[in-house]
Every structure is written in structure tokens, then in C-alpha cells.
Amino acid sequence: MSYMSTQVHAKQIYQAVLEAVDPYEAIQSHLQIEGNNLIIGKLSVSLTDKSRIFVVGAGKASAYMAQAVENILEDRLSCNERSRIAGGIVSVKDGHSKPTQRITIKEASHPQLDRRSLANGEQILKYCQQATAEDLILCLISGGGSALMEVLPFGINLEDLQATTQILMHQGADIVALNTVRKHLSLIKGGQLARWAYPARVCGLILSDVVGDDLSAIASGVTVPDPTTFADALQVLQQFDRERQVPTKIWDYFQQGVQNQLPETPKPGDRVFEKVYNLVIASNQLAIDSAAYQAQELGYQVEILTTSLTGEARLVAQEMVAIARSKQQLGAQKLCLLAGGETTVTVTGKGIGGRNQELALAAAIALEGVDGITILSAATDGGDGNSDATGAILDGYTVIRARELGLNPQQMLENNDSGSFFARLGDRIVTGATFTNVNDLVIVLLDTNS
């Protein structure tokens, strides 16, 4: 089998994953109406004559989710007036809107929030405050939600939050660390949406972009008890902001929280969660399972390495190559290795790229001259860092081809310029917005005949 055939197979596996984690289909699979009851996963919610349904949410995939909710509920108006949506708002990334009838779709910036994120957050809270004990709030959450809705506490402004987030991201803080900080600089995150919505029933329909599907970390857990504290948030600053670049008022704010001068986020056992139900409707596990199925259809044996891939991208790349070469030396002939999760990049350069392309470039360097191994690393949301690609594909000759073009792979890696590297080679994976987000996928194909 030629390298090009193996490359085609890797791309086919990746495409199968995108189709499997489609958010519209995920909602359709988990939300139904039976008589006067709304069935959400294993939960049955009785819709009384007084019941109203409000729909709120945020995330890259949440417009598609809103479309699906409308189609399920509004198509049944003629036979069940109780399914009518009273109103709602969903905040999505720029360019991720979809047409809806009763749910307002508003755009905002991602990954850095902007003033629209604040306005959208305020509108979401207004709907939550309108709801009574007879009402149901459907909260549609997907990756990116942390940046797309926000309500700030008194004394903290947008510029403070933007600076804090940017500094921590550049220093390699992962999504769990980032969200620990965000939850304690917010009046909506860390279970606080549920606090505003109480005593209404709240159902969170969640597309997970967090390794291990930790509900408290997905979009900063707006409907989930928060196990983290101001002390945890302060510890994140101490770990990732050793040079004290984060605004002083943020440090001071967390210190006040540690000293019990500020209200904590709601914790497990708080009464505000008595009528809250959260359901993960798609995740990286589904992506990995779909990839495995497609690889088997293409004739590969499959080994799932992990769905909890984390760590510095370039170090993870070296580990992946080492595993692949070890399997190859043990005689593997046609094998697909799969890993899902989300790595991080400590940015020191000024190049173009993201964690998936950085992983791919580091892997290409480690794999130089090795036959029979192809690797694809890509996000599921269509974006990777500050580039317009979602990932890249490589083999043992990628670096050799690059040098023939006059490129210096190691230098470009050190400058975090993986996007430019793969753009020159024509080996980027470019999908545009996929309207879903369930972390990243690394596909390693071994074929002794390639």
C-alpha cells in the first residue's frame, strides 16, 4: 500500500469521526416527546398546563443543538401545546450561527471573550430568573462555552479577565486549570447558572470537550456543583503566573475569596441542584469508538491507547512515535493506534499553529526516515490555535520533503510555527467550522506495505 493510500485512510477515519459526533444527531438521539412527557436521556419530565420551556446555552456546537431542540419540540405543537418553547438565547462562536425560530442565536468571540460574551451572559441569566418552579430550562452546552457567556462580579472588568486568560493559556494551563480560574471570576460559571435558575428544573445537554468528561469543567460547569475553590484558583495563578503578569486585582480578588470575604461557587449537596439533571450526549469516547469502527472497516486491527491524552504536545508526539515504532518492530503489519484528548502548548515563539499541528511537527521530526507509519493529529472543532487549519498529517518523509523546500523543521518547532510548516508542504487538515467539539484525535496507521 502506498503512503497516499494510507493518508487517504487516515482522512477517511477522521471524517467518520466528524459525522459520528454531529451535535444535531446527538440531540435527536437523547430528546423525545411521549404524550405529555419530555424524555431526556433516562429522565422523564411531565409538562403541565403551566409549564414553560426556556432554552439557553453556549458553545461552538450549541446552534446546531438549538436547531435540533426546536425541531423536536416545535414540530409537535399541533398535538402538544405544552412543548412550546417560551424563549431563549444561545451564544456561539463567530461564524457558528444557524437559523432558528424561537431561540435567539447570538455570536461572540472565542477563545478570548469580548463584550458580546458579557451581553449574552446577562441575557441568559434573565431567562433563568424568569423561570418558576413549574418551568423547564434546557441548557445546551458545548466546548467554547466558557468564553461565549460571562457575567462578571463587581470590581472585575473585561480587560482583567482577557489578560488573565491569555497569560494562563500562553503559559500552558490546560482547560481544567483555566476553568478553575474562570469559575471564580464569574457569576454564572461553576454551578451559578443553576443558582440563578432555582427553583426551576434545569436539564443540561452537554457535548463534552473535556478529557474524562468532567462535567464541572465543560464550559466551566454552569449547571454542575463546583468542586474547586478560591484556594484552587489561587494555586493555578501560583503555578502558571510566576512572573506576576496577571493583573494584581485578580490576585487580590482570589485572596479575598480564600479569606471567605466573597461567596463561593455552589458545592455538591447545595439545594440549587435538587432539580438539575445533566447528560453528556457526545464525547471523545464516541469519537474514538467511531474511529475504531471505520479503521476496522478499512482492514486495520485497532488499539485504543487512551481517551485521556494530555501533556505538552511535542512530548506527547515523541511518546506516540515511540509506541508506533515499538509496535512496528514487534511485527505489526496493518494496525491503527488511536488516542483522544487534548494536549497543551507552552508558547515561546511567534509563529502560526496550534497543539495538533505542533504535535504533528514534533512527530514528523521524531519519525524522520521511518517507513510504514502515517500520523494524523486534528481537532474535532475545525480549529487549531491561531491557524485556519484543524491539524496535519505526516509520515517518515515529511521532514525530508521540508528540507528540500529549504525549511528548518526544528527551528520552526521552536518558533511554534507548525502551521506555516505544514502549509508549505500542503499537509494541513482544513475543514472549516465543524459545529462540533469533542477534543482532539490522533490517528496512527502502521502498514508494512506502505
C-alpha positions as CSV (number, residue, x, y, z in Angstrom):
1,M,0.0,0.0,0.0
2,S,1.3,3.5,-0.9
3,Y,1.7,6.3,1.5
4,M,-1.0,8.2,-0.3
5,S,-3.4,5.3,0.3
6,T,-2.6,5.3,4.0
7,Q,-3.1,9.0,4.0
8,V,-6.5,8.6,2.4
9,H,-7.4,6.0,5.0
10,A,-6.4,8.4,7.9
11,K,-8.5,11.1,6.5
12,Q,-11.5,8.7,6.0
13,I,-11.2,7.7,9.6
14,Y,-11.2,11.4,10.7
15,Q,-14.2,12.2,8.5
16,A,-16.1,9.3,10.0
17,V,-15.5,10.8,13.5
18,L,-16.9,14.2,12.5
19,E,-20.0,12.6,11.2
20,A,-20.5,10.5,14.4
21,V,-20.2,13.4,16.8
22,D,-22.7,15.6,14.9
23,P,-24.5,17.7,17.6
24,Y,-27.8,17.8,15.8
25,E,-27.9,14.0,15.7
26,A,-26.8,13.8,19.3
27,I,-29.7,15.9,20.4
28,Q,-32.1,13.8,18.3
29,S,-30.9,10.7,20.0
30,H,-31.4,11.9,23.5
31,L,-34.5,14.1,23.4
32,Q,-38.0,12.9,22.7
33,I,-41.7,13.7,23.5
34,E,-44.0,11.0,24.6
35,G,-47.5,12.2,25.3
36,N,-47.2,15.0,28.0
37,N,-43.7,13.9,28.9
38,L,-40.4,15.2,27.7
39,I,-37.9,12.3,27.7
40,I,-34.3,13.5,28.2
41,G,-32.0,10.5,28.3
42,K,-33.4,8.4,31.2
43,L,-35.3,11.3,32.7
44,S,-39.0,11.9,32.1
45,V,-40.3,15.4,32.7
46,S,-44.0,16.0,32.9
47,L,-45.2,19.1,31.1
48,T,-48.1,20.6,32.9
49,D,-50.5,23.3,31.7
50,K,-48.4,25.8,33.5
51,S,-45.0,24.6,32.2
52,R,-42.9,26.8,30.0
53,I,-39.7,25.7,28.3
54,F,-36.7,28.1,28.1
55,V,-33.6,27.2,26.1
56,V,-30.2,28.8,27.0
57,G,-26.6,27.7,26.4
58,A,-23.3,28.5,24.9
59,G,-20.6,26.8,22.8
60,K,-19.3,26.1,19.3
61,A,-21.8,23.3,18.7
62,S,-24.8,24.9,20.5
63,A,-26.5,26.5,17.5
64,Y,-26.9,23.1,15.9
65,M,-28.1,21.8,19.2
66,A,-30.7,24.6,19.4
67,Q,-31.9,23.8,15.9
68,A,-32.5,20.2,16.9
69,V,-34.3,21.1,20.1
70,E,-36.6,23.4,18.1
71,N,-37.3,20.8,15.5
72,I,-38.2,18.2,18.1
73,L,-40.4,20.5,20.2
74,E,-41.9,22.8,17.7
75,D,-42.9,20.1,15.2
76,R,-45.2,18.7,17.8
77,L,-47.1,22.0,18.5
78,S,-50.3,20.9,16.8
79,C,-50.6,17.8,19.1
80,N,-48.9,19.1,22.2
81,E,-49.0,22.8,23.0
82,R,-47.1,22.1,26.2
83,S,-43.9,21.5,24.2
84,R,-43.8,25.1,23.1
85,I,-40.5,27.0,23.7
86,A,-41.2,30.2,25.6
87,G,-38.0,31.7,24.5
88,G,-34.2,31.5,25.0
89,I,-30.8,32.5,23.8
90,V,-27.7,30.6,22.9
91,S,-24.3,32.2,22.5
92,V,-22.0,30.8,19.8
93,K,-18.6,31.5,18.3
94,D,-18.4,34.0,15.4
95,G,-19.5,32.2,12.2
96,H,-21.2,29.4,14.0
97,S,-24.8,30.6,13.8
98,K,-27.7,28.5,12.4
99,P,-31.2,29.7,11.6
100,T,-33.8,29.2,14.4
101,Q,-37.3,30.4,15.1
102,R,-37.9,30.8,18.8
103,I,-34.4,30.6,20.2
104,T,-32.2,33.6,19.6
105,I,-28.7,32.8,18.4
106,K,-26.0,35.4,19.4
107,E,-22.4,35.4,18.4
108,A,-19.4,36.2,20.5
109,S,-15.6,35.9,20.4
110,H,-13.6,32.7,21.0
111,P,-11.2,31.8,22.6
112,Q,-10.9,35.3,24.1
113,L,-14.3,36.6,25.3
114,D,-15.5,40.1,24.3
115,R,-18.2,42.4,25.4
116,R,-20.8,40.4,23.4
117,S,-20.0,37.5,25.7
118,L,-21.0,39.7,28.7
119,A,-24.2,40.8,27.0
120,N,-25.1,37.2,26.1
121,G,-24.4,36.1,29.6
122,E,-26.7,38.7,31.0
123,Q,-29.5,37.7,28.7
124,I,-29.0,34.0,29.7
125,L,-29.4,35.0,33.3
126,K,-32.6,37.0,32.6
127,Y,-34.2,33.9,31.2
128,C,-33.1,31.8,34.2
129,Q,-34.6,34.4,36.5
130,Q,-37.9,34.4,34.6
131,A,-38.3,30.6,35.2
132,T,-40.6,29.4,38.0
133,A,-40.8,26.0,39.8
134,E,-43.2,24.9,37.1
135,D,-40.8,25.6,34.2
136,L,-38.0,23.7,32.5
137,I,-34.7,25.2,31.3
138,L,-32.8,23.3,28.7
139,C,-29.2,24.3,28.8
140,L,-27.2,23.4,25.7
141,I,-23.5,23.3,26.5
142,S,-20.6,22.6,24.2
143,G,-16.9,23.3,24.0
144,G,-16.0,27.0,23.9
145,G,-18.9,27.9,26.2
146,S,-16.6,29.4,28.8
147,A,-15.6,32.2,26.5
148,L,-19.0,32.7,25.0
149,M,-21.1,33.6,28.0
150,E,-20.0,35.6,31.1
151,V,-21.3,37.7,33.9
152,L,-18.5,39.4,35.9
153,P,-18.5,40.2,39.6
154,F,-18.3,43.8,40.8
155,G,-14.7,45.2,40.5
156,I,-13.6,42.8,37.8
157,N,-13.7,44.1,34.2
158,L,-13.4,42.5,30.8
159,E,-9.8,43.6,30.2
160,D,-8.8,42.0,33.5
161,L,-10.4,38.7,32.5
162,Q,-9.0,38.8,29.0
163,A,-5.5,39.4,30.2
164,T,-5.7,36.6,32.8
165,T,-7.0,34.1,30.3
166,Q,-4.4,35.0,27.7
167,I,-1.5,34.8,30.1
168,L,-2.5,31.4,31.5
169,M,-3.1,29.9,28.0
170,H,0.3,31.1,26.8
171,Q,1.9,29.5,29.9
172,G,0.4,26.1,29.1
173,A,-2.5,26.0,31.5
174,D,-4.9,23.2,30.5
175,I,-8.7,23.6,30.2
176,V,-9.3,22.4,33.8
177,A,-6.9,24.9,35.2
178,L,-8.3,27.7,33.0
179,N,-11.9,26.9,34.0
180,T,-11.0,26.8,37.7
181,V,-9.9,30.4,37.4
182,R,-12.8,31.4,35.2
183,K,-15.4,29.9,37.6
184,H,-14.1,32.2,40.4
185,L,-14.2,35.3,38.3
186,S,-17.8,34.7,37.3
187,L,-21.4,35.0,38.5
188,I,-22.6,32.3,36.0
189,K,-20.0,29.6,35.9
190,G,-19.2,26.9,38.4
191,G,-22.9,25.9,39.0
192,Q,-24.0,29.5,39.4
193,L,-26.5,29.3,36.5
194,A,-28.3,26.7,38.4
195,R,-28.3,29.0,41.4
196,W,-30.0,31.8,39.4
197,A,-32.5,29.3,37.8
198,Y,-33.6,27.7,41.1
199,P,-36.3,26.5,41.8
200,A,-37.0,25.7,38.1
201,R,-36.0,22.3,36.7
202,V,-32.7,22.5,34.7
203,C,-31.5,19.9,32.2
204,G,-28.0,20.3,30.9
205,L,-27.5,18.7,27.5
206,I,-23.7,18.5,27.1
207,L,-21.3,17.9,24.3
208,S,-18.1,17.2,26.1
209,D,-14.7,18.7,25.1
210,V,-13.0,17.9,28.4
211,V,-10.7,14.9,28.9
212,G,-12.5,12.4,31.1
213,D,-15.9,14.2,30.7
214,D,-15.6,16.1,34.0
215,L,-18.9,17.9,33.9
216,S,-17.7,20.6,36.3
217,A,-15.0,21.6,33.7
218,I,-17.1,21.5,30.5
219,A,-17.8,25.2,29.7
220,S,-16.9,25.8,33.3
221,G,-19.8,23.7,34.6
222,V,-22.6,26.2,34.7
223,T,-25.2,23.6,35.8
224,V,-22.8,21.5,37.9
225,P,-21.6,21.6,41.5
226,D,-18.2,23.1,41.6
227,P,-15.6,21.0,43.5
228,T,-13.0,23.8,43.1
229,T,-12.4,26.7,45.5
230,F,-10.8,30.1,45.5
231,A,-7.8,28.4,47.0
232,D,-7.6,26.2,43.9
233,A,-7.9,29.2,41.6
234,L,-5.1,31.0,43.5
235,Q,-2.9,27.9,43.2
236,V,-3.4,28.0,39.4
237,L,-2.0,31.5,39.4
238,Q,0.9,30.5,41.6
239,Q,1.7,27.6,39.2
240,F,1.4,29.5,35.8
241,D,2.0,33.1,36.7
242,R,5.3,33.0,38.4
243,E,6.3,36.4,36.9
244,R,3.1,38.1,38.2
245,Q,1.8,39.2,34.8
246,V,-1.8,38.6,35.8
247,P,-3.4,41.9,37.0
248,T,-2.8,42.5,40.7
249,K,-6.6,42.9,41.3
250,I,-7.1,39.3,40.2
251,W,-4.6,38.1,42.7
252,D,-6.2,40.3,45.4
253,Y,-9.7,39.1,44.5
254,F,-8.7,35.4,44.9
255,Q,-7.0,36.2,48.2
256,Q,-10.3,37.8,49.4
257,G,-12.1,34.6,48.4
258,V,-9.6,32.4,50.3
259,Q,-10.3,34.6,53.3
260,N,-14.1,34.0,53.0
261,Q,-14.8,37.6,52.1
262,L,-16.5,36.5,48.9
263,P,-19.3,33.9,48.3
264,E,-18.0,30.6,47.0
265,T,-19.5,28.8,44.0
266,P,-22.2,26.2,44.9
267,K,-20.9,22.9,46.1
268,P,-22.2,19.3,45.9
269,G,-25.3,19.0,48.1
270,D,-26.5,22.6,47.6
271,R,-30.3,22.7,47.2
272,V,-29.9,24.6,43.9
273,F,-29.1,21.2,42.3
274,E,-32.1,19.4,43.6
275,K,-33.9,19.6,40.2
276,V,-30.8,19.7,38.0
277,Y,-30.1,16.8,35.5
278,N,-27.0,16.8,33.4
279,L,-26.5,14.4,30.4
280,V,-23.4,14.0,28.2
281,I,-24.8,13.5,24.6
282,A,-21.5,13.1,22.8
283,S,-17.8,12.9,23.9
284,N,-14.3,11.9,22.8
285,Q,-15.2,8.3,23.7
286,L,-17.8,8.3,20.9
287,A,-15.2,9.8,18.6
288,I,-12.7,7.1,19.4
289,D,-15.3,4.3,19.0
290,S,-16.3,5.7,15.6
291,A,-12.7,5.9,14.5
292,A,-12.1,2.4,15.6
293,Y,-15.1,1.1,13.6
294,Q,-14.0,2.9,10.5
295,A,-10.5,1.7,10.8
296,Q,-11.7,-1.9,11.1
297,E,-13.9,-1.4,8.0
298,L,-10.7,-0.4,6.2
299,G,-8.9,-3.6,7.3
300,Y,-6.9,-2.4,10.2
301,Q,-6.5,-4.0,13.6
302,V,-7.2,-1.4,16.2
303,E,-5.7,-0.5,19.6
304,I,-7.1,2.4,21.6
305,L,-4.3,3.9,23.6
306,T,-6.2,6.4,25.6
307,T,-9.2,8.8,25.6
308,S,-7.4,10.9,28.2
309,L,-4.4,12.3,26.2
310,T,-2.8,15.3,27.9
311,G,0.6,16.9,28.3
312,E,2.9,19.1,26.3
313,A,2.2,18.5,22.6
314,R,5.8,17.9,21.4
315,L,6.5,15.5,24.3
316,V,3.3,13.6,23.6
317,A,4.3,13.4,19.9
318,Q,7.6,11.7,20.9
319,E,5.7,9.2,23.0
320,M,3.3,8.4,20.2
321,V,6.1,7.8,17.7
322,A,8.0,5.6,20.2
323,I,4.9,3.5,20.7
324,A,4.3,3.2,16.9
325,R,7.9,2.2,16.3
326,S,7.8,-0.4,19.0
327,K,4.6,-1.9,17.5
328,Q,6.3,-1.9,14.1
329,Q,9.4,-3.7,15.5
330,L,7.2,-6.3,17.1
331,G,5.9,-7.1,13.6
332,A,2.6,-5.2,13.4
333,Q,1.6,-5.2,9.7
334,K,-1.7,-3.3,9.5
335,L,-2.5,-1.6,12.7
336,C,-4.4,1.6,13.8
337,L,-3.5,3.2,17.1
338,L,-6.0,5.8,18.4
339,A,-5.6,8.4,21.1
340,G,-8.1,11.1,22.1
341,G,-7.8,14.1,24.5
342,E,-6.2,17.5,24.4
343,T,-2.6,18.4,24.7
344,T,-1.2,21.9,25.5
345,V,1.5,24.1,24.1
346,T,3.8,26.4,26.0
347,V,4.1,29.3,23.6
348,T,7.5,30.9,23.3
349,G,7.6,31.8,19.6
350,K,5.6,34.0,17.3
351,G,4.6,31.5,14.6
352,I,1.3,30.2,13.4
353,G,-0.2,26.9,14.5
354,G,-1.8,25.1,17.4
355,R,-1.5,22.0,19.6
356,N,-2.4,19.5,16.9
357,Q,0.0,20.9,14.3
358,E,2.7,21.2,16.9
359,L,2.2,17.6,17.9
360,A,2.4,16.7,14.2
361,L,5.6,18.6,13.5
362,A,7.3,17.1,16.6
363,A,6.2,13.7,15.4
364,A,7.5,14.3,11.9
365,I,10.9,15.2,13.4
366,A,11.0,12.1,15.5
367,L,9.8,9.9,12.6
368,E,12.3,11.1,10.0
369,G,13.3,8.4,7.6
370,V,11.0,5.7,9.1
371,D,8.9,3.8,6.6
372,G,5.3,2.5,7.1
373,I,3.9,4.9,9.7
374,T,1.4,7.7,9.0
375,I,0.1,10.0,11.7
376,L,-2.9,12.4,11.6
377,S,-3.5,14.8,14.5
378,A,-6.5,17.0,14.4
379,A,-9.2,18.8,16.5
380,T,-12.8,18.0,16.0
381,D,-14.0,21.6,16.0
382,G,-12.2,22.7,12.9
383,G,-9.7,25.0,14.6
384,D,-6.2,24.7,15.9
385,G,-4.6,27.6,17.7
386,N,-4.2,30.8,15.7
387,S,-4.3,29.0,12.3
388,D,-7.1,28.2,9.9
389,A,-6.3,24.5,9.9
390,T,-7.6,21.9,12.3
391,G,-4.5,19.6,12.2
392,A,-2.0,18.0,10.0
393,I,-0.9,14.6,8.5
394,L,2.7,13.3,8.3
395,D,4.9,10.3,7.7
396,G,8.6,9.5,7.8
397,Y,9.4,11.6,4.7
398,T,7.7,14.8,5.8
399,V,10.8,16.3,7.3
400,I,12.9,15.2,4.3
401,R,10.5,16.9,1.9
402,A,10.5,20.0,4.1
403,R,14.3,20.3,3.9
404,E,14.2,20.0,0.2
405,L,12.0,23.1,0.3
406,G,14.5,24.9,2.4
407,L,12.6,24.7,5.6
408,N,14.2,24.1,9.0
409,P,11.8,21.8,10.9
410,Q,13.4,22.2,14.4
411,Q,13.7,25.9,14.1
412,M,10.0,26.2,13.1
413,L,9.0,24.0,16.0
414,E,10.9,26.2,18.4
415,N,9.1,29.2,17.0
416,N,5.7,27.5,17.4
417,D,5.3,27.8,13.6
418,S,3.9,24.4,12.8
419,G,1.1,25.9,10.8
420,S,3.4,27.5,8.3
421,F,5.5,24.3,8.1
422,F,2.5,22.1,7.0
423,A,1.1,24.9,4.8
424,R,4.2,24.9,2.7
425,L,4.0,21.1,2.4
426,G,0.3,21.0,1.6
427,D,-0.3,18.6,4.5
428,R,-2.6,20.6,6.7
429,I,-6.1,19.3,7.6
430,V,-8.6,22.1,6.8
431,T,-12.3,21.6,7.4
432,G,-13.6,25.0,8.3
433,A,-16.0,25.1,11.2
434,T,-17.4,21.7,12.0
435,F,-20.0,22.9,14.5
436,T,-19.0,20.2,17.0
437,N,-16.3,19.8,19.6
438,V,-15.2,16.6,21.4
439,N,-11.5,17.2,21.9
440,D,-8.7,16.1,19.6
441,L,-7.9,12.8,17.8
442,V,-4.5,11.3,17.0
443,I,-4.6,8.5,14.3
444,V,-1.5,6.4,13.8
445,L,-1.6,3.9,10.9
446,L,1.1,1.2,10.6
447,D,1.3,-0.6,7.3
448,T,4.4,-2.6,6.4
449,N,3.4,-2.4,2.7
450,S,3.1,1.4,2.6
